[in-house]
Amino acid sequence: MKAKTLKRIPLNIAALVTFVVMIFPVYWMVLTAIKPAKDIGAETPKFIPSSVTFQNFKTATDVDGFWDFWRNSLMVAVGGVGLALIIACFSAFAVARMQWKGRAPFILMVFIAQMAPWEALMIPMFLIARDQDLLNSLPMLTAIYFVMTLPFAIVTLRGFLAGIPVELEEAARVDGCTRFGAFRKVVFPLLAPGLLSTSLFGFITAWNEFAFANVLLFSDPKQDTLPVWLNEFSNGLTVDWGATMAAATVFMLPVLLIFMVLQGKVTGGLTSGAVKG
């Protein structure tokens, strides 16, 4: 037992160091958000604030259109991810359960799409949006987030479907269910962990995405999303660090709370989808 304990010490130290390195930027962000301006600009940084203020949060949330930015971000994130999950469910089922001509090239295409650097497609997408008069359009941004999320969703759900015994569907079909009925009544409920983990990953990706939103919504501030709103706290000459960190904290809270509530199912979902199939 003592030998096992000694072997675990380096692993525990490594885990602790990793945790500190990962959590410190978040701690510093929240700390800066609640510091008075005089403490933020002090020559000697303080890791524990001498006083706390919420003025930075008031400055951040008093920006014109603050709730519009929240609405815009929710619309494009939920819309893009929701549509991707619907298409991915049926695509993953077709790949995992059916044999059809072109199946192997389709799977290869999905993997290539998942590995593609989306920033490399920014200029073509901008030109398409411009030519179709879709600049400053939230539906265009929603479509881009849909395309970004879809390959990952198909790959993950395919792994989940591969782990669900085919015999369950066959039993349902023997009892009189159609193929779609067997999928809806038997397979779909068992996909819940996969759907949850996939949707959360896609939501975080869309929620945090800045580059496409900044390029495609460049001339209509009313259509901005929250990441673009965060960028507006810098005017090129000075930065209100207190308000910026307060805005970043507000921006982070929804995803953090959702993940903390669902982390057990999300972790299990990602692991199962990654190792099966």
The 8 nearest C-alpha neighbors of each residue, nearest first, counted from 0:
[[1, 3, 2, 4, 5, 6, 7, 8],
 [0, 2, 4, 3, 5, 6, 7, 8],
 [1, 3, 5, 4, 0, 6, 7, 8],
 [4, 2, 6, 0, 1, 5, 7, 8],
 [3, 5, 1, 7, 2, 6, 0, 8],
 [6, 4, 2, 8, 7, 3, 1, 9],
 [5, 7, 3, 4, 8, 2, 9, 10],
 [8, 6, 10, 4, 5, 9, 11, 3],
 [7, 9, 11, 5, 10, 6, 12, 4],
 [10, 8, 12, 11, 7, 13, 6, 5],
 [11, 9, 13, 7, 8, 12, 14, 6],
 [12, 10, 14, 8, 13, 9, 7, 15],
 [11, 13, 9, 15, 14, 10, 8, 16],
 [12, 14, 10, 16, 11, 15, 9, 17],
 [15, 13, 11, 17, 12, 16, 10, 18],
 [14, 16, 18, 12, 17, 13, 11, 19],
 [17, 15, 13, 19, 18, 14, 20, 12],
 [16, 18, 14, 20, 15, 19, 21, 13],
 [17, 19, 15, 21, 16, 20, 22, 14],
 [20, 18, 16, 22, 21, 17, 23, 15],
 [19, 21, 17, 18, 23, 22, 16, 24],
 [22, 20, 18, 19, 23, 17, 24, 25],
 [21, 23, 19, 25, 24, 20, 18, 26],
 [22, 24, 26, 25, 20, 19, 21, 27],
 [25, 23, 27, 26, 22, 28, 21, 20],
 [26, 24, 28, 22, 23, 27, 29, 21],
 [25, 27, 23, 29, 24, 28, 30, 22],
 [28, 26, 30, 24, 25, 29, 31, 23],
 [27, 29, 25, 31, 244, 30, 26, 24],
 [30, 28, 32, 26, 31, 27, 248, 25],
 [31, 29, 27, 32, 28, 33, 26, 34],
 [30, 32, 34, 28, 29, 33, 241, 27],
 [31, 33, 245, 244, 29, 241, 30, 34],
 [32, 34, 52, 51, 31, 30, 53, 29],
 [35, 33, 31, 51, 32, 52, 38, 39],
 [36, 34, 38, 37, 52, 39, 33, 51],
 [35, 37, 39, 38, 40, 34, 241, 240],
 [38, 36, 40, 35, 39, 41, 34, 42],
 [39, 37, 41, 40, 36, 35, 34, 45],
 [40, 38, 36, 37, 41, 34, 35, 31],
 [39, 41, 37, 38, 36, 42, 44, 43],
 [42, 40, 38, 43, 39, 37, 44, 45],
 [41, 43, 44, 40, 38, 39, 45, 37],
 [44, 42, 41, 45, 40, 38, 39, 46],
 [45, 43, 42, 41, 46, 39, 38, 40],
 [46, 44, 47, 48, 43, 38, 49, 41],
 [45, 47, 48, 44, 30, 27, 26, 49],
 [46, 48, 45, 49, 30, 50, 44, 34],
 [49, 47, 50, 45, 34, 46, 51, 30],
 [48, 50, 47, 51, 45, 38, 34, 35],
 [51, 49, 48, 34, 52, 35, 33, 38],
 [52, 50, 33, 34, 48, 35, 53, 49],
 [53, 51, 33, 54, 35, 34, 50, 55],
 [52, 54, 55, 56, 33, 57, 51, 32],
 [53, 55, 57, 56, 52, 58, 33, 35],
 [56, 54, 242, 58, 53, 57, 241, 245],
 [55, 57, 59, 245, 54, 53, 58, 60],
 [56, 58, 54, 60, 55, 59, 61, 53],
 [59, 57, 55, 61, 56, 60, 242, 54],
 [58, 60, 56, 242, 57, 246, 61, 62],
 [59, 61, 57, 62, 58, 65, 56, 246],
 [62, 60, 58, 59, 57, 63, 65, 56],
 [63, 61, 60, 65, 59, 64, 58, 57],
 [64, 62, 65, 61, 60, 66, 67, 221],
 [63, 65, 67, 66, 62, 68, 221, 61],
 [64, 66, 68, 67, 62, 63, 60, 69],
 [67, 65, 69, 68, 64, 70, 63, 60],
 [66, 68, 64, 70, 69, 65, 71, 221],
 [67, 69, 224, 71, 66, 65, 225, 70],
 [70, 68, 66, 72, 67, 71, 73, 225],
 [69, 71, 67, 73, 68, 72, 74, 66],
 [72, 70, 68, 74, 69, 224, 73, 67],
 [73, 71, 224, 69, 74, 75, 70, 76],
 [72, 74, 70, 76, 71, 75, 77, 69],
 [75, 73, 71, 72, 77, 78, 76, 70],
 [74, 76, 141, 78, 72, 73, 77, 79],
 [77, 75, 205, 73, 79, 78, 74, 202],
 [78, 76, 80, 74, 79, 81, 73, 75],
 [79, 77, 75, 81, 76, 74, 80, 82],
 [80, 78, 145, 141, 144, 76, 82, 81],
 [79, 81, 83, 77, 82, 78, 145, 201],
 [82, 80, 84, 78, 83, 79, 77, 85],
 [81, 83, 85, 79, 84, 80, 78, 86],
 [84, 82, 149, 80, 145, 86, 81, 85],
 [85, 83, 87, 81, 82, 86, 88, 80],
 [84, 86, 82, 88, 83, 87, 81, 89],
 [85, 87, 83, 84, 88, 89, 90, 82],
 [86, 88, 153, 90, 84, 85, 89, 91],
 [89, 87, 91, 85, 86, 90, 84, 92],
 [88, 90, 92, 91, 87, 86, 93, 85],
 [91, 89, 87, 93, 92, 88, 86, 94],
 [90, 92, 157, 94, 153, 88, 93, 89],
 [93, 91, 89, 95, 90, 94, 96, 88],
 [92, 94, 90, 97, 91, 96, 95, 89],
 [95, 93, 91, 92, 96, 97, 90, 102],
 [94, 96, 92, 93, 157, 91, 161, 97],
 [97, 95, 93, 92, 94, 98, 160, 161],
 [98, 96, 93, 94, 95, 99, 92, 102],
 [97, 99, 102, 96, 100, 94, 93, 95],
 [100, 98, 102, 101, 97, 93, 94, 103],
 [99, 101, 102, 98, 103, 104, 105, 97],
 [100, 102, 104, 103, 105, 99, 106, 98],
 [101, 103, 105, 100, 104, 99, 106, 94],
 [102, 104, 106, 105, 101, 107, 100, 108],
 [105, 103, 107, 101, 106, 102, 108, 109],
 [104, 106, 108, 102, 103, 107, 101, 109],
 [107, 105, 109, 103, 108, 104, 102, 110],
 [108, 106, 104, 110, 105, 109, 111, 103],
 [107, 109, 105, 111, 106, 110, 104, 112],
 [110, 108, 112, 106, 150, 107, 111, 113],
 [109, 111, 113, 107, 112, 108, 114, 106],
 [112, 110, 108, 114, 113, 109, 115, 107],
 [111, 113, 109, 115, 110, 114, 108, 150],
 [112, 114, 110, 150, 111, 115, 151, 109],
 [115, 113, 111, 112, 110, 116, 109, 117],
 [114, 116, 112, 113, 117, 111, 119, 110],
 [117, 115, 118, 119, 114, 120, 113, 112],
 [116, 118, 119, 120, 115, 121, 147, 114],
 [117, 119, 121, 120, 116, 210, 211, 122],
 [118, 120, 117, 121, 116, 122, 115, 123],
 [121, 119, 118, 117, 123, 122, 124, 116],
 [120, 122, 118, 124, 119, 123, 125, 211],
 [121, 123, 125, 124, 120, 126, 119, 118],
 [124, 122, 126, 125, 120, 121, 127, 119],
 [125, 123, 127, 121, 126, 122, 128, 120],
 [124, 126, 122, 128, 123, 127, 121, 129],
 [125, 127, 129, 123, 124, 128, 130, 122],
 [128, 126, 124, 130, 129, 125, 131, 123],
 [129, 127, 133, 125, 131, 134, 126, 130],
 [128, 130, 126, 132, 127, 131, 134, 133],
 [129, 131, 127, 132, 128, 126, 133, 125],
 [130, 132, 128, 133, 129, 127, 134, 126],
 [133, 131, 129, 130, 134, 128, 127, 136],
 [134, 132, 128, 136, 131, 129, 139, 135],
 [133, 135, 136, 128, 215, 129, 132, 216],
 [136, 134, 216, 215, 219, 133, 222, 137],
 [135, 137, 134, 133, 139, 138, 140, 216],
 [136, 138, 140, 139, 141, 75, 135, 222],
 [139, 137, 141, 140, 136, 142, 75, 133],
 [140, 138, 142, 137, 141, 136, 133, 143],
 [139, 141, 137, 143, 142, 138, 144, 75],
 [142, 140, 75, 79, 138, 144, 139, 143],
 [143, 141, 145, 139, 140, 144, 79, 138],
 [142, 144, 140, 146, 145, 141, 147, 139],
 [145, 143, 147, 79, 141, 146, 142, 205],
 [146, 144, 79, 142, 83, 143, 148, 147],
 [145, 147, 143, 149, 144, 148, 142, 83],
 [148, 146, 144, 145, 149, 143, 150, 117],
 [149, 147, 145, 201, 146, 151, 150, 144],
 [148, 150, 83, 152, 146, 151, 147, 145],
 [151, 149, 113, 153, 109, 152, 148, 154],
 [152, 150, 154, 153, 149, 148, 113, 155],
 [151, 153, 149, 155, 150, 154, 87, 197],
 [154, 152, 87, 91, 150, 156, 151, 155],
 [153, 155, 157, 151, 152, 156, 150, 158],
 [156, 154, 272, 158, 152, 157, 153, 151],
 [157, 155, 159, 158, 153, 154, 91, 152],
 [156, 158, 91, 160, 154, 159, 155, 95],
 [159, 157, 272, 276, 275, 161, 155, 156],
 [160, 158, 272, 156, 162, 161, 157, 193],
 [159, 161, 157, 163, 162, 158, 156, 95],
 [160, 162, 276, 158, 159, 163, 95, 157],
 [161, 163, 159, 160, 275, 164, 158, 276],
 [162, 164, 160, 161, 165, 159, 186, 189],
 [165, 163, 166, 167, 162, 161, 168, 160],
 [164, 166, 167, 168, 163, 169, 96, 161],
 [167, 165, 169, 164, 168, 170, 171, 163],
 [166, 168, 170, 165, 169, 164, 171, 185],
 [169, 167, 171, 170, 166, 165, 181, 172],
 [168, 170, 166, 172, 171, 167, 173, 165],
 [171, 169, 173, 167, 168, 172, 166, 174],
 [172, 170, 174, 168, 169, 173, 176, 181],
 [171, 173, 176, 169, 175, 174, 170, 177],
 [172, 174, 170, 175, 171, 169, 176, 168],
 [175, 173, 171, 172, 176, 170, 169, 177],
 [174, 176, 172, 173, 177, 171, 170, 180],
 [177, 175, 172, 180, 181, 171, 174, 178],
 [176, 178, 180, 179, 172, 181, 175, 171],
 [179, 177, 181, 180, 182, 176, 172, 168],
 [178, 180, 182, 177, 181, 183, 176, 184],
 [179, 181, 177, 183, 176, 182, 178, 184],
 [182, 180, 178, 184, 179, 185, 183, 168],
 [181, 183, 186, 179, 180, 185, 184, 187],
 [182, 184, 180, 187, 181, 185, 179, 186],
 [185, 183, 181, 182, 180, 186, 187, 188],
 [186, 184, 181, 182, 187, 183, 188, 168],
 [187, 185, 182, 189, 188, 183, 184, 190],
 [186, 188, 190, 183, 189, 182, 185, 184],
 [189, 187, 190, 191, 186, 185, 184, 183],
 [190, 188, 186, 187, 191, 185, 192, 163],
 [189, 191, 187, 193, 188, 192, 194, 186],
 [190, 192, 194, 193, 189, 188, 195, 187],
 [193, 191, 268, 195, 194, 190, 264, 196],
 [194, 192, 268, 196, 190, 195, 191, 197],
 [193, 195, 191, 197, 192, 196, 198, 190],
 [194, 196, 192, 198, 193, 197, 191, 199],
 [195, 197, 265, 199, 193, 268, 198, 194],
 [198, 196, 194, 200, 199, 195, 152, 193],
 [197, 199, 201, 195, 200, 196, 194, 202],
 [198, 200, 202, 196, 201, 197, 203, 195],
 [201, 199, 197, 203, 202, 198, 196, 204],
 [202, 200, 204, 198, 199, 203, 148, 80],
 [201, 203, 199, 205, 204, 200, 76, 206],
 [204, 202, 206, 200, 201, 205, 207, 199],
 [205, 203, 201, 202, 207, 206, 208, 200],
 [206, 204, 76, 208, 202, 207, 203, 144],
 [205, 207, 203, 204, 208, 202, 76, 72],
 [208, 206, 204, 205, 203, 209, 226, 225],
 [209, 207, 205, 206, 204, 210, 226, 212],
 [208, 210, 212, 226, 211, 213, 227, 207],
 [209, 211, 213, 212, 214, 208, 118, 121],
 [212, 210, 214, 213, 209, 215, 121, 208],
 [211, 213, 209, 215, 210, 214, 216, 140],
 [212, 214, 210, 211, 217, 216, 215, 209],
 [215, 213, 211, 217, 212, 216, 210, 125],
 [214, 216, 212, 134, 217, 135, 213, 211],
 [217, 215, 135, 213, 212, 214, 218, 219],
 [216, 218, 214, 213, 215, 219, 135, 220],
 [217, 219, 216, 220, 135, 215, 134, 222],
 [218, 220, 221, 222, 216, 217, 135, 223],
 [221, 219, 223, 222, 218, 217, 216, 64],
 [222, 220, 219, 223, 64, 67, 68, 224],
 [221, 223, 220, 219, 216, 135, 224, 71],
 [224, 222, 220, 221, 68, 227, 216, 228],
 [223, 225, 68, 72, 71, 227, 226, 228],
 [224, 226, 228, 68, 227, 72, 229, 69],
 [227, 225, 229, 228, 209, 224, 207, 230],
 [228, 226, 230, 229, 225, 224, 223, 213],
 [227, 229, 225, 231, 226, 230, 224, 223],
 [230, 228, 226, 227, 231, 232, 225, 246],
 [229, 231, 227, 228, 232, 233, 226, 243],
 [230, 232, 233, 228, 229, 227, 234, 243],
 [233, 231, 230, 243, 229, 238, 239, 234],
 [234, 232, 238, 231, 235, 230, 237, 239],
 [233, 235, 236, 237, 232, 231, 238, 230],
 [234, 236, 233, 237, 238, 232, 231, 230],
 [237, 235, 234, 238, 233, 239, 232, 231],
 [238, 236, 234, 235, 233, 239, 232, 240],
 [237, 239, 233, 240, 232, 234, 236, 235],
 [238, 240, 242, 241, 243, 232, 237, 233],
 [241, 239, 243, 242, 238, 244, 31, 39],
 [240, 242, 32, 244, 55, 243, 239, 31],
 [241, 243, 55, 245, 59, 244, 240, 239],
 [244, 242, 240, 246, 245, 241, 232, 239],
 [243, 245, 32, 247, 241, 246, 28, 242],
 [246, 244, 32, 242, 248, 56, 247, 243],
 [245, 247, 243, 249, 244, 248, 59, 242],
 [248, 246, 250, 244, 245, 249, 251, 243],
 [249, 247, 245, 251, 250, 246, 244, 252],
 [248, 250, 246, 252, 251, 247, 245, 253],
 [249, 251, 247, 248, 252, 246, 225, 253],
 [250, 252, 248, 249, 253, 254, 247, 255],
 [251, 253, 255, 249, 254, 250, 256, 248],
 [254, 252, 256, 255, 251, 257, 250, 249],
 [255, 253, 257, 256, 252, 251, 258, 203],
 [256, 254, 252, 258, 253, 257, 259, 251],
 [255, 257, 259, 253, 258, 254, 252, 260],
 [258, 256, 254, 260, 255, 259, 261, 253],
 [257, 259, 261, 262, 255, 260, 256, 254],
 [260, 258, 256, 262, 257, 261, 255, 263],
 [259, 261, 257, 258, 262, 256, 263, 255],
 [260, 262, 258, 259, 263, 264, 265, 257],
 [261, 263, 265, 258, 259, 264, 266, 260],
 [264, 262, 266, 265, 261, 267, 260, 259],
 [263, 265, 267, 266, 262, 261, 268, 192],
 [264, 266, 196, 262, 268, 267, 263, 261],
 [267, 265, 269, 268, 263, 264, 262, 270],
 [268, 266, 270, 264, 265, 269, 271, 263],
 [267, 269, 192, 193, 265, 271, 266, 270],
 [268, 270, 272, 266, 271, 267, 196, 273],
 [271, 269, 273, 267, 268, 272, 266, 274],
 [272, 270, 268, 273, 274, 269, 267, 275],
 [271, 273, 158, 159, 155, 269, 270, 274],
 [272, 274, 270, 271, 275, 269, 158, 155],
 [275, 273, 271, 272, 270, 276, 158, 269],
 [276, 274, 158, 272, 162, 273, 271, 161],
 [275, 158, 161, 162, 274, 157, 159, 160]]
